[in-house]
Amino acid sequence: MDKKVAIAVLICALSVTPVSAKEFQDHTKMMEHGEGHLMDMDGGMVMGQNTDTLPGGCDKIAGTKEITVHAGHKYAEKFPGTMFAFDQQEYQFEPCTKLTVHFVNDDEIRHQWMMHGLPKYLYPKGMFHLEVSGPGKVSGTLILPPGDKTYLVHCDIAQHMEKGMKGQLKVGKGGEDLPSIPGVTANIFPDDYSGKPYVAEVIPAAPPITTPTATAPSSIDTTATDTGSAISGMTIIGLAIGLLTAPLLAKRFKGMSPGEVVATIFELTSHGIGFLIESIARLIKLFTSKKAIPLPDK
């Protein structure tokens, strides 16, 4: 009996004993590892820091700004269905702004504030990355590129972004809003707690494409003439586009080395191809998602 009482007392004592929490740590003494990569042995990390090199197209630093970003479980309480969040989900700055981010982790676990889509000739892997393990603070600086664009910022720890820890940073006027940003844009796949069974949406097949009837070839061979006209027309259009865009490209590539110019051209080309593919996919989805209109009963 005495043994049982002793065990019960021990359990009660353990249940009321406070769990020791990690102390808040300001990570200010980190080791430089090159290419803007700083870290220490206590869980603080900065990747892609850039304090003085101007991106191509920036003649000067437009302004100097500082923000403090908090990350933690408590900031997700205002977004039902999420687990983690930043204290702010949207930021906006002028192009070519020198931005210092003070990242504060309010949880006992690891969190990150990562910004994607930056020019790779200046930011390795095209990103700026802040990380803190446990309660603490780390600071890093970058110079925002020129132009109007919306960048994703998020925590890359497994499932943290999916559970709410993401936002968007707009440069200039920004681009298209990103989907599923808590409190800013709607979820692509919203949660449904109605209890209704899931019914898959049936997309009707696209109507068959009819080909025009072939006509007899003309006795006059106009292939060479048509080809020559097409080539000359394309040449004129290409020269016109080149003359119009030359001043913009000269400003965009100002101060870059030949390697940086080539890397930037490849990056712009990939963005253009991606935008074209996305536009075509949206058009196809728009036409194929229209349901057939039922015919009236006779």
Contacts in CASP RR format, 6 or more apart in sequence:
PFRMAT RR
TARGET T0000
AUTHOR 0000-0000-0000
METHOD contacts of the structure
MODEL  1
MDKKVAIAVLICALSVTPVSAKEFQDHTKMMEHGEGHLMDMDGGMVMGQN
TDTLPGGCDKIAGTKEITVHAGHKYAEKFPGTMFAFDQQEYQFEPCTKLT
VHFVNDDEIRHQWMMHGLPKYLYPKGMFHLEVSGPGKVSGTLILPPGDKT
YLVHCDIAQHMEKGMKGQLKVGKGGEDLPSIPGVTANIFPDDYSGKPYVA
EVIPAAPPITTPTATAPSSIDTTATDTGSAISGMTIIGLAIGLLTAPLLA
KRFKGMSPGEVVATIFELTSHGIGFLIESIARLIKLFTSKKAIPLPDK
21 108 0 8 1.000
21 135 0 8 1.000
22 108 0 8 1.000
22 134 0 8 1.000
22 135 0 8 1.000
23 135 0 8 1.000
24 135 0 8 1.000
24 136 0 8 1.000
24 137 0 8 1.000
25 42 0 8 1.000
25 134 0 8 1.000
25 135 0 8 1.000
25 136 0 8 1.000
25 137 0 8 1.000
26 136 0 8 1.000
26 137 0 8 1.000
27 40 0 8 1.000
27 42 0 8 1.000
27 43 0 8 1.000
27 44 0 8 1.000
27 132 0 8 1.000
27 136 0 8 1.000
27 137 0 8 1.000
27 138 0 8 1.000
28 139 0 8 1.000
29 40 0 8 1.000
30 38 0 8 1.000
30 39 0 8 1.000
30 40 0 8 1.000
30 44 0 8 1.000
30 45 0 8 1.000
30 46 0 8 1.000
30 138 0 8 1.000
31 38 0 8 1.000
31 39 0 8 1.000
31 40 0 8 1.000
32 38 0 8 1.000
33 39 0 8 1.000
35 48 0 8 1.000
35 124 0 8 1.000
36 46 0 8 1.000
36 47 0 8 1.000
36 48 0 8 1.000
36 49 0 8 1.000
36 50 0 8 1.000
37 45 0 8 1.000
37 46 0 8 1.000
37 47 0 8 1.000
37 48 0 8 1.000
37 49 0 8 1.000
37 124 0 8 1.000
38 45 0 8 1.000
38 46 0 8 1.000
38 49 0 8 1.000
39 45 0 8 1.000
39 46 0 8 1.000
42 133 0 8 1.000
43 110 0 8 1.000
43 131 0 8 1.000
43 132 0 8 1.000
43 133 0 8 1.000
43 134 0 8 1.000
44 131 0 8 1.000
44 132 0 8 1.000
44 133 0 8 1.000
44 138 0 8 1.000
45 129 0 8 1.000
45 130 0 8 1.000
45 131 0 8 1.000
45 132 0 8 1.000
45 138 0 8 1.000
46 129 0 8 1.000
46 130 0 8 1.000
46 131 0 8 1.000
46 138 0 8 1.000
46 139 0 8 1.000
46 140 0 8 1.000
47 124 0 8 1.000
47 127 0 8 1.000
47 128 0 8 1.000
47 129 0 8 1.000
47 131 0 8 1.000
48 123 0 8 1.000
48 124 0 8 1.000
48 127 0 8 1.000
48 128 0 8 1.000
48 129 0 8 1.000
48 142 0 8 1.000
49 128 0 8 1.000
49 140 0 8 1.000
49 141 0 8 1.000
49 142 0 8 1.000
50 122 0 8 1.000
50 123 0 8 1.000
50 128 0 8 1.000
50 141 0 8 1.000
50 142 0 8 1.000
50 143 0 8 1.000
51 98 0 8 1.000
51 141 0 8 1.000
51 143 0 8 1.000
52 143 0 8 1.000
53 122 0 8 1.000
53 143 0 8 1.000
54 60 0 8 1.000
54 61 0 8 1.000
54 96 0 8 1.000
54 143 0 8 1.000
55 96 0 8 1.000
55 119 0 8 1.000
55 122 0 8 1.000
55 143 0 8 1.000
55 144 0 8 1.000
55 145 0 8 1.000
55 146 0 8 1.000
56 119 0 8 1.000
56 122 0 8 1.000
56 145 0 8 1.000
56 146 0 8 1.000
56 252 0 8 1.000
56 253 0 8 1.000
56 254 0 8 1.000
56 255 0 8 1.000
56 256 0 8 1.000
56 260 0 8 1.000
56 264 0 8 1.000
57 96 0 8 1.000
57 146 0 8 1.000
57 251 0 8 1.000
57 252 0 8 1.000
57 253 0 8 1.000
57 254 0 8 1.000
58 95 0 8 1.000
58 96 0 8 1.000
58 143 0 8 1.000
58 145 0 8 1.000
58 146 0 8 1.000
59 96 0 8 1.000
59 254 0 8 1.000
60 96 0 8 1.000
61 96 0 8 1.000
61 97 0 8 1.000
61 98 0 8 1.000
61 143 0 8 1.000
62 94 0 8 1.000
62 95 0 8 1.000
62 96 0 8 1.000
62 97 0 8 1.000
63 94 0 8 1.000
63 96 0 8 1.000
63 97 0 8 1.000
63 98 0 8 1.000
64 97 0 8 1.000
64 98 0 8 1.000
64 100 0 8 1.000
65 93 0 8 1.000
65 97 0 8 1.000
65 98 0 8 1.000
65 99 0 8 1.000
65 100 0 8 1.000
66 99 0 8 1.000
66 100 0 8 1.000
66 101 0 8 1.000
66 102 0 8 1.000
67 91 0 8 1.000
67 99 0 8 1.000
67 100 0 8 1.000
67 101 0 8 1.000
67 102 0 8 1.000
68 101 0 8 1.000
68 102 0 8 1.000
68 104 0 8 1.000
69 86 0 8 1.000
69 87 0 8 1.000
69 88 0 8 1.000
69 101 0 8 1.000
69 102 0 8 1.000
69 103 0 8 1.000
69 104 0 8 1.000
69 113 0 8 1.000
70 86 0 8 1.000
70 87 0 8 1.000
70 104 0 8 1.000
70 106 0 8 1.000
71 84 0 8 1.000
71 85 0 8 1.000
71 86 0 8 1.000
71 87 0 8 1.000
71 103 0 8 1.000
71 104 0 8 1.000
71 105 0 8 1.000
71 106 0 8 1.000
71 107 0 8 1.000
71 111 0 8 1.000
71 113 0 8 1.000
71 155 0 8 1.000
71 165 0 8 1.000
72 84 0 8 1.000
72 85 0 8 1.000
72 86 0 8 1.000
72 105 0 8 1.000
72 106 0 8 1.000
72 107 0 8 1.000
72 111 0 8 1.000
72 165 0 8 1.000
73 83 0 8 1.000
73 84 0 8 1.000
73 106 0 8 1.000
73 107 0 8 1.000
74 106 0 8 1.000
75 84 0 8 1.000
75 85 0 8 1.000
75 86 0 8 1.000
75 87 0 8 1.000
75 106 0 8 1.000
76 82 0 8 1.000
76 83 0 8 1.000
76 84 0 8 1.000
76 85 0 8 1.000
76 163 0 8 1.000
76 164 0 8 1.000
76 165 0 8 1.000
76 182 0 8 1.000
78 85 0 8 1.000
79 85 0 8 1.000
79 164 0 8 1.000
79 182 0 8 1.000
79 183 0 8 1.000
81 191 0 8 1.000
82 163 0 8 1.000
82 164 0 8 1.000
82 182 0 8 1.000
83 160 0 8 1.000
83 163 0 8 1.000
83 164 0 8 1.000
84 107 0 8 1.000
84 111 0 8 1.000
84 155 0 8 1.000
84 160 0 8 1.000
84 163 0 8 1.000
84 164 0 8 1.000
84 165 0 8 1.000
85 164 0 8 1.000
85 165 0 8 1.000
85 182 0 8 1.000
86 113 0 8 1.000
86 153 0 8 1.000
86 165 0 8 1.000
86 166 0 8 1.000
86 167 0 8 1.000
89 166 0 8 1.000
89 167 0 8 1.000
89 168 0 8 1.000
89 181 0 8 1.000
89 182 0 8 1.000
89 183 0 8 1.000
89 184 0 8 1.000
90 167 0 8 1.000
90 168 0 8 1.000
90 169 0 8 1.000
90 170 0 8 1.000
90 181 0 8 1.000
90 184 0 8 1.000
91 153 0 8 1.000
91 168 0 8 1.000
91 169 0 8 1.000
91 170 0 8 1.000
92 169 0 8 1.000
92 170 0 8 1.000
92 171 0 8 1.000
92 172 0 8 1.000
92 174 0 8 1.000
93 99 0 8 1.000
93 144 0 8 1.000
93 169 0 8 1.000
93 170 0 8 1.000
93 171 0 8 1.000
93 172 0 8 1.000
94 144 0 8 1.000
94 171 0 8 1.000
94 172 0 8 1.000
95 144 0 8 1.000
95 145 0 8 1.000
95 146 0 8 1.000
95 147 0 8 1.000
95 148 0 8 1.000
95 171 0 8 1.000
95 172 0 8 1.000
96 143 0 8 1.000
96 144 0 8 1.000
96 145 0 8 1.000
96 146 0 8 1.000
97 143 0 8 1.000
97 144 0 8 1.000
97 171 0 8 1.000
98 141 0 8 1.000
98 142 0 8 1.000
98 143 0 8 1.000
98 144 0 8 1.000
99 141 0 8 1.000
99 142 0 8 1.000
99 143 0 8 1.000
99 144 0 8 1.000
100 139 0 8 1.000
100 140 0 8 1.000
100 141 0 8 1.000
101 113 0 8 1.000
101 130 0 8 1.000
101 139 0 8 1.000
101 140 0 8 1.000
101 141 0 8 1.000
101 142 0 8 1.000
102 137 0 8 1.000
102 138 0 8 1.000
102 139 0 8 1.000
102 140 0 8 1.000
103 113 0 8 1.000
103 130 0 8 1.000
103 131 0 8 1.000
103 132 0 8 1.000
103 137 0 8 1.000
103 138 0 8 1.000
103 139 0 8 1.000
103 140 0 8 1.000
104 132 0 8 1.000
104 136 0 8 1.000
104 137 0 8 1.000
105 111 0 8 1.000
105 132 0 8 1.000
105 133 0 8 1.000
105 134 0 8 1.000
105 135 0 8 1.000
105 136 0 8 1.000
105 137 0 8 1.000
106 135 0 8 1.000
107 134 0 8 1.000
107 135 0 8 1.000
108 134 0 8 1.000
108 135 0 8 1.000
109 133 0 8 1.000
109 134 0 8 1.000
109 157 0 8 1.000
110 131 0 8 1.000
110 132 0 8 1.000
110 133 0 8 1.000
110 134 0 8 1.000
110 157 0 8 1.000
111 131 0 8 1.000
111 132 0 8 1.000
111 134 0 8 1.000
111 155 0 8 1.000
111 157 0 8 1.000
111 160 0 8 1.000
111 165 0 8 1.000
112 129 0 8 1.000
112 130 0 8 1.000
112 131 0 8 1.000
112 154 0 8 1.000
112 155 0 8 1.000
112 156 0 8 1.000
112 157 0 8 1.000
112 160 0 8 1.000
113 129 0 8 1.000
113 130 0 8 1.000
113 131 0 8 1.000
113 153 0 8 1.000
113 154 0 8 1.000
113 155 0 8 1.000
114 127 0 8 1.000
114 128 0 8 1.000
114 129 0 8 1.000
114 130 0 8 1.000
114 153 0 8 1.000
114 154 0 8 1.000
114 155 0 8 1.000
114 156 0 8 1.000
115 127 0 8 1.000
115 128 0 8 1.000
115 129 0 8 1.000
115 142 0 8 1.000
115 151 0 8 1.000
115 152 0 8 1.000
115 153 0 8 1.000
115 169 0 8 1.000
116 126 0 8 1.000
116 127 0 8 1.000
116 151 0 8 1.000
116 152 0 8 1.000
116 153 0 8 1.000
116 154 0 8 1.000
117 126 0 8 1.000
117 127 0 8 1.000
117 151 0 8 1.000
117 152 0 8 1.000
118 126 0 8 1.000
118 127 0 8 1.000
118 128 0 8 1.000
118 142 0 8 1.000
118 145 0 8 1.000
118 151 0 8 1.000
119 126 0 8 1.000
119 145 0 8 1.000
119 263 0 8 1.000
119 264 0 8 1.000
119 267 0 8 1.000
120 126 0 8 1.000
120 263 0 8 1.000
120 267 0 8 1.000
121 256 0 8 1.000
121 259 0 8 1.000
121 260 0 8 1.000
121 263 0 8 1.000
121 264 0 8 1.000
121 267 0 8 1.000
122 260 0 8 1.000
123 142 0 8 1.000
128 140 0 8 1.000
128 142 0 8 1.000
130 138 0 8 1.000
130 139 0 8 1.000
130 140 0 8 1.000
131 138 0 8 1.000
132 138 0 8 1.000
144 171 0 8 1.000
145 171 0 8 1.000
146 171 0 8 1.000
146 252 0 8 1.000
147 171 0 8 1.000
147 172 0 8 1.000
148 170 0 8 1.000
148 171 0 8 1.000
148 172 0 8 1.000
148 173 0 8 1.000
148 174 0 8 1.000
148 175 0 8 1.000
149 170 0 8 1.000
149 171 0 8 1.000
149 172 0 8 1.000
149 174 0 8 1.000
149 175 0 8 1.000
150 168 0 8 1.000
150 169 0 8 1.000
150 170 0 8 1.000
150 171 0 8 1.000
150 174 0 8 1.000
150 175 0 8 1.000
150 176 0 8 1.000
150 177 0 8 1.000
150 178 0 8 1.000
151 168 0 8 1.000
151 169 0 8 1.000
151 170 0 8 1.000
151 171 0 8 1.000
152 166 0 8 1.000
152 167 0 8 1.000
152 168 0 8 1.000
152 178 0 8 1.000
153 166 0 8 1.000
153 167 0 8 1.000
153 168 0 8 1.000
153 169 0 8 1.000
154 160 0 8 1.000
154 161 0 8 1.000
154 165 0 8 1.000
154 166 0 8 1.000
154 167 0 8 1.000
155 161 0 8 1.000
155 165 0 8 1.000
155 166 0 8 1.000
164 182 0 8 1.000
166 180 0 8 1.000
166 181 0 8 1.000
166 182 0 8 1.000
167 178 0 8 1.000
167 181 0 8 1.000
167 182 0 8 1.000
167 184 0 8 1.000
168 177 0 8 1.000
168 178 0 8 1.000
168 181 0 8 1.000
168 184 0 8 1.000
177 184 0 8 1.000
177 185 0 8 1.000
178 185 0 8 1.000
179 185 0 8 1.000
179 186 0 8 1.000
179 187 0 8 1.000
179 188 0 8 1.000
180 186 0 8 1.000
180 187 0 8 1.000
180 188 0 8 1.000
203 288 0 8 1.000
203 289 0 8 1.000
204 288 0 8 1.000
204 290 0 8 1.000
204 291 0 8 1.000
204 292 0 8 1.000
206 287 0 8 1.000
206 288 0 8 1.000
252 264 0 8 1.000
253 260 0 8 1.000
253 261 0 8 1.000
253 264 0 8 1.000
256 264 0 8 1.000
END
